[in-house]
Amino acid sequence: MPTDSETGYDPTLGNKFIFVTGGVMSGLGKGITAASTGRLLKNAGFDVTAVKIDPYLNVDAGTMNPYQHGEVYVLKDGGEVDLDLGNYERFLDEDMTFDHNVTTGKTYKHVIEKERAGDYLGKTVQIIPHITDDIKRRVREAAEGTDVCIVEVGGTVGDIEGMPYLEALRQFAHEEDEEDFLLTHVTLVPYSKNGEQKTKPTQHSVKELRSIGLQPDVLVGRCDDHLEPETKEKIALFCDVPTDAVFSNPDVEDIYHVPLMVEEEGLDAYVMDRLNLDAKALPEDERDNTWRKLVTREREGEVDIALVGKYDLEDAYMSVNESLKHAGLAKGVDVNVVWVDSDEMVNADSDGVHRERLESADGIVVPGGFGSRGTEGKIHAIQYAREHGVPFLGLCLGFQMAVVEVARDVLGYEDAHSAEMDPDTTNPVIDILPEQYEVSDMGGTMRLGAHQTDITPGTLAEAVYDATACTERHRHRYEVNPEYFEDFAETPLVFSGRAGNRMEILEYEDHPYFLGTQFHPEFRSRPGRASPPFVGLLEAVMELAGVEGADNGLDKEVTA
């Protein structure tokens, strides 16, 4: 099929495609199902990539409230994306780019800009073919050069904003040979009050798909437990798929066990057979089993880490939580993340529960964030960690608030603050980046993506990274004010990592572990390559707590 002369769409790019849709309700775990499928295909020797489609009108996730969509995940090229891209990077151990995230805002913006430039030669610009071709183009370009591309279509089948994507998907299926296209539909199988697994929601969801010309090839049922054989047979009968194409994806304690669960169900074998990949797959005894060994490894002992933030939503700090888990895998210890609400901790009307949680924790993490709410609680947590010798890790805003805390409590600048939080402070120890002075747009304009930091030899930072340089991902508009460098030089606070004249890492002398990073090391942490600052935190915590952990031979990440 030739390239479309009007839209420039080339239908020959890419190889094998797996599309993953969801029905009944959002939040079922489409992303984890997709990532787990990709992990198993990688284990079998295939080069796998992933694309996340988000039907919202935002161009990217950068301006979204974490309460609505969870954390904003930052890619190496600076793309601000949905947290599912983080799961893909962690499960596949591949770095994604902004091209791997397709949004309605991005697609419509591109098509409208082309129309304004006259690229459509006077044609009437419509959803079909212009929007649908642009959607397909983005998917194919992201898939180019790989064996398999897994595409998660965000939202729920039936949502009005998702209709152009499902139409593009229908066209995609028409363009591809049967052995190169597979549609997986993830749906909910709830229990009735008498304990019976109910298939009606799945039936209606598939009916919705079929009404727009899409027939799923694989059905994955999300349920508290494994689907009963009778349940699978009923779903197969009413949804017109083979019984062996219906798979269970029950709840598990750890999402890293999902690949093991669906492998036992035979999902990977069915997918490879359906896509005619069997002959190219590695023999079963030669497949990579590192993931299984990693996530099932024994751990000994446990530690409590206080996560001090203001967003009372686990997804808002997903990468931080996962990085602590990765560090636990590396050190062979269970990590209990204890939520501490930074607002409640300094609230005079509070019952003191959050302060007690902070003071009983073995270590403290203060993550990133924006806005003034909760900052005083974070500063209190940092002061407590510094004065009581509690291992501490500050990330982005946590780094900045550590600077503020030292300015207030060591230098004596009582009103010291960030100019972001208090524009009227007489001691703006954190100030806006010079390149941000004339910036008015909020979306995609921060200092974003991977940047190198030079590390001072002989410092804690060098010991943590085992290197004199690191490359980590950033997302900030403010930095340590250069006018205060000399003042801080008179304190035990040491800036041990720099990017030119920009301070990137801080530490505090004569402390078991006090480290802050302007960057976000959590975005590069992987289950088998834990982030060095998080590993360093756990090492300090374990030493102070007398916890040995299990010797599992996992190395922390030390390369850029």
N, C-alpha and C positions, 0 to 999 in steps of 0.2 A: 504494500500500500504506500503510495508516494506521499511526500510531505505536502500538507495543505498549503496552497499558495496564499490563501487569505489570512490564516492564523499562524502559519509557520510551524504547525504541529507535526512532529515526526513520530509516527506510530511504530517505528522499528527499534527504538531504544529500549534497553532492558531485556531481561531474559525470562525469569519465572517470577510470578507475582502472587502474593497471598494477601487478600483484603480481609480485614477484620471489622465487623460491624457489631453493634450492640442493640438489644431490644429490651422492652419492658420498663427499664429504669436506668438512670445514669449511675456511675460509680460501681459497676458490677465487676470490674477488673479486666476490661478489654485489653488495656495496655500490658498488664502482667501476663495475660494469656498470649498476646502477640510476642512479647519479649521472651517468654518461655519457649515458644515454638522456634523462635530465632536461635536461642541458645542451643537447643537440641540439634538444629540443622548445622550450626557451627561445629558442634561436637562431631558431627558426621563428615566434616571436612569441607563444608561449603562456605563461600564468601557471602555473608549476609549483611544487609543494611535494612534500615527502617525509616518510614515516613509517618509523621503524625499530622492528620488533617484536623484542624479546629475550625468549626463553622461560624465562629463569632466574627463580628465586623472589625474588631481590633486588628491592626496590621501585625502586631506581636503582643506578647503577654506582659510587656514591660510596665504598662500603666495600670495593671489589674491589682485589685486588693487581694492579699493572700487569704482573707477569709472566704472569698468566693471560689478561687481556683487553686489554692495552695501556693507553694513557693514559686517564684519566677526562677527558672533554671537558666544559667548562662553557659553558652557554648564557647568553644575556643575562638571562633571568629567574631564573638560579641553578640551573637543572636540571643535575644531574650525570649524564652520559649516555655511551653507547658512542661510541667514536671514529668510527664511521661517520657520526654526525650532523655531525662536523667535516668529513668529505668532502662531505656534502651542502651544507653552508654554503659551502665553498670552490668547489665546482663550480657551484652554482646562484647563488652570490652573494646568498643570502637568509638572514636571521636566523631560526633555528628557535626553538621554545619547548619546554618540558618536555612539552607535550601531543603533540609529535611523536615521543615515545618511549613505546612500550607495552611493559610488562613483565608477567610473570605475577604478580609480587609486587604491583604496582600494581593490577592487575585484580582479583585475589582479595581483596586488602585492601578495595577499594571495595565489592565484592559482599557480603563478610562483614559489613562495617560497616552496610550497608543492611539485611541480615538481622537484625542485632542491634537495629537501630532499629525493626524491625517494618514495614519498607517493602514487604515482599512479602506482607503480609496473610495470614500463616499458610501460604503455599504451601511445597512442598518445593523447596528451592533446589538446582539441579542445574547440571552443566556446560552442558547444553542445556535451556533457552535462556538462562539467566542469565549464565554466563561468556561464551558465544559472542556474545550480544547486546551485552555490555559491550565486548568486543573490537571488534565492528563499529561500535558507537557512537563509540569513540575515534578510529577511522580516519576515519569520516565527518565528525566535528566538526573534525578537523585539516584535512580536504580542503575544507571549506566555503569558498566564495568563490573557488576556483581553477579553472583549466581542467582540469588533470591532476594527480592525486595518485599518486606512485610509492611503493609499500609494499614494503619489504624484510622478508621473514620470516627472522629469524635462525636459525642452526642448520642441520641437514641433514634432508631428508625421511626419515622413519623414526624420528627421535628421539622418545622417548615424551613428553618435555616439550613438543614442538611440536604434538602432535595436536589440542588444542583450537583452535589457530590455523588449522590446515589445514581443520578442520571449519567454522570461521567463514568461511574463504575459500570453501569449497564453497557455503555458504549465500549468500555475497556474490554469487557467480557466478549463482546461481539468481534472486536479486532484481534483477539488472541486465540491461538489454538487451544483446544480444551485442555491439553496437558501443560499449558503454560499459565493457567489462571485458576485460582482456587478461592472461593468465598467462604470464610468462617464466620459464623454468627454466634455471638455469645449472649446467652439469655438467662433469665432467672427461673429457677424451679423451686417455688416456695412449698411449705408444708401447710396442710389444713390443720384445724384444731385437733383432729383425731390422728394426726401424724402421717397422713397420706401425702406423698409427693404429687403436686398438681402440675399438669402439663398445659393447661389452657392458656396461661400467659405466653408460653413459647409458641403455641399454635397461632395465636393472634399476631404475634410479632413476625412470624414467618409469612403469614398471610399478607401482612403489610408490605413485606419485601417483594413477595410474588406479584402484588398488585402493580408494582412499577417495573416488572420484568426481570427481577432477580431471584434466582433459585439458589439457596445456600448449598454448598457441597459438604460442609462440616458444621455440626451443631455442638456447642460446648455449653453444658448446663451448670450454672453456678448454684450451689446448694450447700447447706450445712454439712451434708454427708455425701458419700458416693450415690450416684443415681442407681436405683434398683433396676434389675434387668427388665422388669415389666414396664418401668417408666421409660427406659430407652426404646423399647419396642413400640410403645404408644406414640412417643415423639416421632419415631421413624415413620410409622404408618400415616400419621396425620400431616406430617411435614414433607413427605415424599423424598426421604433420604434413606440409604441403607442403614440398618441397625448398627453396623460397625462403623458408621460415620457419626454416631452420637457418643459424646465423651463427657465424663464427669470432671468437674473442677471444684472439688469441695474446699471448704475453709481449712487453712493451715495456720499454724502459729507463726511461721516465718515465710515471707513471700519467696525467699530463695529456695524453698522446697517445692514450689510449684512446678519447675521443670521436671523434678523427679516424679511428682505425682502424675503429670500428664504423659510422661514417658512410660510409666507403669500401665497407664490406660491404653498405650499404643498410638497416641496421636501422631508422634513423629513418623512412625512406620507408615501410617495411613497417608499422611501428607506426602511423603517421598514416593509412595506407590502411585498416588493420584497425579503427581507432577512428573512421573516417569524419571525419578532421580535415583532409584534403587541401584542401578548399575554403576552410577558414579559415586555413590556413598562409600565411605570407608567401611571395611568389614567391622562387625560389632566389637570384636576383640581388639581392634586398633583405634577405636574412637576415643576422643579425649574425655577422660573421666575426672579431670581436675575439679570441675564444678561440684560433682558429687562428693569427692573427697573433702573439698573445702567446707561445704555447708553442713556436712554430717560429722565433722571432726569433734572429738570430745573437748569440753572446756571444764576447767577446774576453778572454783572460787567465783566470786562476783564482787563488783564494785558499783557504787552509786554515783552517778554524775548528774549534777543539777544543771538543767537547761533553763537559763533565765531569759524569758522573752515576754512579749505582750500579746502575741497572737495565740489564743487558746485553741489551737487547731494543729494536730500533729502534722498534717500535710504542709503547713506553712514552714516547717523546719525539716522537711523530709531528708534532704541531703545531709544535714547535720546528724540526724538520727542514724542514717545509714552509715555515715563515716565512723561514728562511734561503734557501730556494730562491726564494721570492717576492722577497726583497731582491735576490738575484742577477739575477732577471729585470728588476727595476727599474733596476739599475745596469749591466746588460749584461755580467755576469761569471759564470763558473762557480764555484760554492761547493762545496768538498770538505769534508764534515763528518767530522772525525777523532774517533773514539770514545776517550775517556780514562776509565778505570775509577777512580773516586775512592777506592775501597777499595785497589786494587792499587797506586796511586801512592804510598801511604804505608806499604805493607806491606814490612817489613824483608826478607822472604824473596822479594820480587818481583825480576824480572830488570831492572827499570828501564825497560821498554818504554813504559809509560804516562807516566812522567815525561818521557821523551824526546819523546813525541808532544806533550805540553803545551808543552814549551820550543821546539819547532820550528814551532808553529802561528802563524799571522798574527793570530789573534784568539781570544778565549776566551769561551764561554758556560757559565754555571752555572745549570741549570734548577731547577724546583721539585722537591719530594719531601717525604717524611715519615720520621721516625725518625732515630735517631742514627747508624746505619751509614753510613759514607761521608762524614760531615760534615767530619772532619779533613782528608781529601783535598781537599774543596771549599774549605776555608779556605786550604789551602796554595796551591791554584790561584789564588785571589783575591789572596793576598799576592804571588805571583809576578807576576800581571798589574799590580798596583799599583806594585810596586817596579821593574819592568822596562819600564814604559810600553807594555804590550801592551793593545790595545783590549779592553774587557771589558764584558759584559752579564750582569747577574744577575737572575734571575726568581724572585719569591716567596721560596722558601728561599734561593736565590742572593743575593737582596737582603738577607735576614736574616743570612746568613753573612758578607756584606761588612761589616755593622755589627759583628759579632763580631770579625772580623779586625782592623778599625781599633781596636776597644776593646783588643784584646790587644797589637797591635804598634805602635800609635801612642800610645794612652793608657797603656799599660803594665799593664792589668788582666789579669794572666796567666791567671786562671781564668774570664774572661768567656765567657759562652755563652748559649744560649737555654734558658729554663726547661723547654722541651719536651724538650731533649736531656739536660740536667743540672739536675734539680730542686734540687740542693744547692749550686749555684754561689753564691758571695757577690756576683757581679756579673751578675745576669740582665738583660743589655742588651736581650734579646728576652723579652717576657713575654706571658702569655695575655691575650686581649681581655677587658675588663671584663664584657661581656655573655655571656662564656662561663663565668663563675665557677660558675653553678648548672646548667650544661648537663651532662646525664648520657648522653643518647642520642648515638650517633656519626653516624647517618645523616641527612644533609640539615641539619645544625645549624651548619656553619661560616658565616663571612661569605662569601656566595656572590653571583655575578652581577655585573651592571654597576653601577658606582658612579663618580661624577665626582671627579676630582682637579683641584685648583687649582694652577697652575704659577707659580712665581715668575718675573717678568719678568727678562730679562737673563741667564738661566741656560742651561746646555747643554740642559736639558729643554725650555725654550721654543724653542730653535733646532731641536731634533729634531722637535717636534710643530708648530712654526710656529704656536703658539697658547698662550694662557694658561690653558687647561683641556683636559682630555681625559676620555673615558669609556671605561673598560676593565673587563674581567671579573676577578673575584676568587675565591679559594678558600683561605682560611687561618683559623686560630684564634689565631695569635700576631702580635704587632706590636712595634715599637720601644718600649721602656719609656720613658715620659715622664720618669721620674726622672733619665734620663741625657742629656736634651736639652742642658742647659747644658754638660755635659762635652764632648759632641761639637762644640759651638759653638766650642771652643778648638782644633779640629783642621781640616785642609783638607777634611774630609767635610762636604758641604752637603746638607741636605734641601730639595730644590727643588720637590717636589710634596707637597701635603697635602690631606687631607679632614678639615676641622676640626682637631682636635689629633692626628690620626693621620698618621704619616709614610708617604708613598706612593712617592716617587722620591728617590733619592740620587745624588750625583755627587761626584767628587773633583777638587779644584782642581789646575791645572798638570799635567794628564794628557791624553794624546791623546783618550781616550774611556773613561771609567769611569762606567758608568750602571747603576743597579739599580732595579727596580720591584717593589713589593709585589704588584702585580697581574700578570696573565698576558696581555701584549699579543699573544702567539701565537694566542690564540683569536679574534682579530678580523682577522687577516691574511688576505688573499685574493691569488690570482695577479695580479690587475690592480690591487690596492690593498695594497701591501706595508706591514707594520707599521712605523711610524716608528722605534722603537728599533732594529729590525733593520737598517733602511736606514742609520741613523746609524752603527751598528757597521761595516757594510761600507764606508761612505764613509771612515771613519777608517782601516780596514784597507788599503783601496786606496791611500790617500794615502801611508801609511807604506811600503807594498810597491811603490809606483811602478806600480801597475796602473791603466790608464785605463778599460777596459771599453768596450762598444759603446754609443753614444748611441741609446737607443731611445725617448726621449720619455715614459717612464712616470713618473707622479707618485706619490709616496708618499701614504698616507692621512693626512689632517690633520683630519678632522672626526669628531665623536663618533658 
